[in-house]
Amino acid sequence: MKTEKHIGGNLYGSTNETQIIDYLADHKKMPANLNKSFVLSFMEDKNFNLILFLPNETQNKFMQFTFVDFITNEDTLIYMSGMFKELSKQDYSAYKPAQNKVDDVLYMLPTYRALAGYKKSVEEESAEKVKVAY
């Protein structure tokens, strides 16, 4: 049973430790060492997954964020990059790597879109022209 919660746009999150550990084990991505924080990211179908382990937290040591069909909605990636940037002011070693992973995807977004044959809608192109004008 999935326990992901819709955060907004195409973004879903989960803090279900058992489910996240099972997911990591099933995909052979479970780190051998759980003594320090880590961030894992990977693509699965059209989704971008980001998993954080925060050993210093008393609750929610594991967090999973799933960006469903991530190439169609860069706003959630931008939002999460900003959120991790702010959180890294409190715990740099835990959140800065997460920000870097999201920023890498943002940087590569045009390439992912080209590989997927993604075409922008008329509304998206108009909005982009307005952004450039200002």
C-alpha positions in Angstrom: 0.0 0.0 0.0 1.4 3.3 -1.1 1.4 6.1 1.5 2.7 8.9 -0.6 1.0 12.3 -0.1 0.4 14.8 -2.8 2.5 17.9 -2.1 1.6 19.9 -5.2 1.9 19.9 -8.9 3.5 16.7 -9.9 5.3 16.2 -6.5 4.5 13.4 -4.1 6.3 12.7 -0.8 6.5 9.9 1.7 8.1 9.4 5.2 7.1 5.7 5.5 10.4 4.3 6.6 9.5 0.6 6.0 8.2 1.3 2.6 11.2 3.4 1.6 13.7 0.8 2.9 11.8 -1.9 1.0 11.9 0.3 -2.1 15.6 0.8 -1.8 16.3 -2.9 -1.2 14.1 -3.9 -4.1 16.0 -1.6 -6.4 19.4 -2.5 -5.0 20.1 1.0 -3.9 20.3 0.5 -0.1 23.5 2.0 1.2 25.7 -0.3 3.4 26.2 2.5 6.0 23.4 4.2 7.9 25.7 6.2 10.2 25.6 9.4 8.1 23.1 11.3 6.0 22.8 10.4 2.3 20.8 11.4 -0.8 20.0 9.1 -3.6 18.3 10.0 -6.9 17.3 8.0 -9.9 14.9 8.0 -12.8 12.2 5.4 -13.0 10.0 5.5 -16.2 9.2 9.2 -16.5 9.6 9.9 -12.8 12.5 11.4 -10.9 12.9 10.0 -7.4 14.9 11.7 -4.6 15.5 9.8 -1.3 17.0 11.4 1.8 18.3 9.7 5.0 18.7 12.0 7.9 20.1 10.1 10.9 19.9 13.1 13.3 16.1 13.4 13.0 14.0 11.8 15.7 11.2 11.2 13.3 11.1 10.9 9.5 14.7 9.8 9.1 13.8 8.7 5.6 12.1 11.0 3.1 11.2 10.1 -0.5 10.1 12.7 -3.1 8.7 11.6 -6.4 8.4 14.0 -9.3 5.9 12.4 -11.6 6.6 13.0 -15.3 9.2 15.5 -14.1 10.0 17.0 -17.6 6.5 18.5 -17.8 6.7 20.6 -14.6 9.9 22.3 -13.8 8.1 24.5 -11.2 8.2 21.8 -8.6 11.9 21.2 -9.2 12.5 24.9 -8.7 10.4 24.9 -5.6 12.3 22.0 -4.1 15.7 23.4 -5.0 14.8 26.6 -3.1 13.4 24.6 -0.1 16.6 22.5 0.1 18.7 25.7 -0.2 16.9 27.2 2.8 17.1 23.9 4.8 20.9 23.6 4.1 21.4 26.8 6.1 20.5 24.6 9.2 22.0 21.3 8.1 24.4 21.8 5.2 25.6 18.2 4.9 22.1 16.8 4.8 20.3 19.2 2.5 22.9 20.7 0.2 23.4 17.3 -1.6 19.7 17.1 -2.2 19.6 20.6 -3.6 22.5 19.7 -5.9 20.7 16.6 -7.2 17.6 18.7 -8.0 19.7 21.4 -9.6 21.4 18.8 -11.8 18.0 17.7 -13.1 17.0 21.3 -13.7 20.2 21.9 -15.6 19.7 18.8 -17.7 15.9 19.4 -18.2 16.3 20.6 -21.9 18.3 17.4 -22.7 15.7 15.1 -21.0 13.0 17.0 -22.9 14.8 16.5 -26.2 15.3 12.8 -25.6 11.7 12.4 -24.7 10.5 14.4 -27.7 8.7 16.8 -25.4 7.0 19.7 -27.1 6.0 22.8 -25.1 2.4 24.0 -25.3 1.5 27.4 -26.7 0.8 28.6 -23.1 4.2 27.5 -21.9 6.0 29.2 -24.8 4.0 32.4 -24.2 4.8 32.4 -20.5 8.5 31.8 -21.2 8.6 34.8 -23.6 7.0 36.9 -20.9 9.7 35.8 -18.4 12.5 36.7 -20.9 10.9 40.1 -21.6 11.2 41.1 -17.9 
